[in-house]
Amino acid sequence: MKKRKIGNTAVSLLLAVCFLTACGAQTAPSPAASPSESAASPEQAEEVPEITEGAESGENPIGVDWSAFQSTMTPEEWDGLSLYLPVLEESTAFHWINGTELTEDAPYHRTSEGVQTETVTLAEFHKARWAWNGEAPELVLNRLAVQDVDGDGVPELALLFEELGWYYLVFHQEGETFYAVEFPIRWFEDLRQNGVYLGSGGAGSSWYYRMSFRGGVFEQQELGHREEWATGGEYELGGEEVTKEAFDTWLAETLADSVTWYAPDGTVIPENM
């Protein structure tokens, strides 16, 4: 799967929340944020509202038996998934981190003062994504993975959903508070155990990122960039141009260990599927 380029910056930036649409659905504009616009200050991070449980949300939109994963996951993965069961099963609210400027009537959007978060349940999040496309159907889970992708010792939960163009929702926990950030499917591929993942701007155009969460603020650091065409290519690591040989060596070392993805019934999905 290929992706379009979000930005050229080699520093931390906020990933844009994208409202993708299914075939024939109406779309909402979602231009990427510039580095200067997407950086959130510590003061802004401290203003995240307190989480609330039991928000009015209706039924949980995912029909999955989460206990099925206990027999197939490693103990560490199961413990990680269990951290997020209050969100998945009990309609506990989470902070939806939003870093894109949408139309004025969008339910969640960034203003000139910085990135906003909204406290929503999973059902409310799902309903908001269908705001331009009618009543939301059942939320269909394609796969999930449990991995500490930001290196803070607490595993994240990555979910891939089959709707509105497909997208990932990555959950993060800090203390008793849950956060989630949304990725278009083409900007969260090949997740590795070290937290590195791939974004693509088309054939031969790839970016390699590592994410982090700081006080509820999502950031991603661009580690490398590869731009190839029929007659040659350009390669960067840490914002510096390198040879193809140096880039390939770094890539082989960096993308060594993939995470394990699980189907909704708890079975392991073969790599590259």
Disulfide bonds with the S-S distance in Angstrom:
none
